[in-house]
Amino acid sequence: MNLNDTLLFGVDTTTIFITMVFVILIILAAMMVLQSKILRVLSKQDKEVDEVKVSKPEVEVKHQEVLKAPSKTGLTKGETKLVGIEDDEHAAVIMAVVSNAANIPLTSLKIKSIKRIDNILKTN
């Protein structure tokens, strides 16, 4: 085999394998499109079944009540007793941290008191 034959063999091999890669990619893309269409049809059928099962009774509303806003303003309800805390900003940060750590919305928490504890770690 001379140099020309070797180069032509390399070009032929490269062309064949690049073509195979693109054919496989086209097949995968077609499978994804087909799968999305199948899932879309199945989800429509599920929605139709849910709509048939859940029938809402038709009720005529004659009178609507107007809800009044609570007398307290802000996000929290009630009063919080602060012991050893200098300002409300520190208390707000503590409440936000507790709310975030517990995964409970701040509006659902009712913190009765916050007390500062000095010398938590005793040094000997």
C-alpha positions in Angstrom: 0.0 0.0 0.0 1.4 3.3 -0.9 0.6 6.7 0.6 -2.3 7.5 -1.7 -4.1 4.2 -0.9 -3.6 4.8 2.8 -5.0 8.3 2.7 -8.0 7.2 0.6 -8.7 4.3 3.1 -8.6 6.8 6.0 -11.0 9.2 4.2 -13.3 6.4 3.3 -13.3 5.1 7.0 -13.9 8.6 8.3 -16.8 9.2 5.9 -18.4 6.0 6.8 -18.3 6.5 10.6 -19.3 10.2 10.4 -22.3 9.1 8.3 -23.1 6.4 10.9 -23.0 9.0 13.7 -25.4 11.3 11.9 -27.8 8.5 11.0 -27.9 7.4 14.7 -28.5 11.0 15.8 -31.4 11.3 13.3 -32.9 8.1 14.6 -32.6 9.3 18.2 -34.2 12.6 17.4 -37.1 10.8 15.6 -37.5 8.6 18.7 -37.7 11.7 21.0 -40.3 13.3 18.8 -42.4 10.1 18.7 -42.1 9.7 22.4 -43.2 13.3 23.1 -46.2 12.8 20.8 -47.2 9.6 22.6 -46.8 11.3 26.0 -48.9 14.2 24.9 -51.7 11.9 23.7 -51.6 10.0 27.0 -51.7 13.2 29.1 -54.7 14.4 27.1 -56.5 11.1 27.8 -55.6 11.4 31.5 -57.0 15.0 31.6 -60.2 13.8 29.9 -60.6 11.1 32.5 -60.0 13.6 35.3 -62.5 16.0 33.9 -65.1 13.3 33.6 -64.5 12.1 37.2 -64.5 15.5 38.8 -67.8 17.2 38.1 -68.3 20.4 40.0 -71.8 21.2 41.2 -73.1 24.4 39.8 -74.0 26.7 42.7 -75.4 30.1 42.2 -73.8 32.7 44.4 -76.3 35.3 45.5 -74.3 37.2 48.1 -70.6 37.6 48.3 -68.9 38.6 51.6 -66.2 41.2 51.6 -63.3 40.0 53.6 -61.7 42.6 55.8 -57.9 42.9 56.2 -56.5 41.9 59.5 -55.9 44.7 62.0 -52.2 43.9 62.2 -49.9 45.0 59.4 -46.9 43.1 58.2 -46.2 39.5 57.6 -46.3 38.1 61.1 -49.3 37.8 63.4 -49.3 38.9 67.0 -46.5 40.3 69.2 -43.1 38.9 69.8 -41.4 39.4 73.2 -37.7 40.4 72.7 -35.3 39.7 75.6 -31.8 40.9 75.2 -32.3 41.9 71.5 -31.4 45.5 70.8 -33.5 46.2 67.7 -36.3 44.8 65.5 -33.9 44.1 62.6 -32.1 41.4 64.5 -35.4 39.8 65.5 -36.6 39.9 61.9 -33.4 38.2 60.7 -33.8 35.5 63.4 -37.4 34.9 62.4 -36.4 34.7 58.7 -33.7 32.1 59.5 -36.0 30.0 61.6 -38.7 30.1 58.9 -36.2 29.1 56.2 -34.6 26.3 58.2 -38.0 24.9 59.1 -39.4 25.3 55.6 -42.4 27.0 57.0 -43.7 30.3 55.6 -43.2 33.3 57.8 -46.9 34.0 57.7 -47.6 30.6 59.3 -45.1 31.0 62.2 -46.1 32.5 65.5 -42.9 33.3 67.5 -43.8 34.2 71.0 -40.4 35.3 72.3 -36.8 35.6 71.3 -34.3 35.5 74.1 -30.6 36.2 73.8 -28.4 33.7 75.6 -24.8 34.8 76.4 -21.9 32.5 76.9 -23.3 29.4 75.1 -19.9 27.8 74.9 -18.1 27.9 78.2 -14.3 28.3 78.0 -12.2 26.6 80.7 
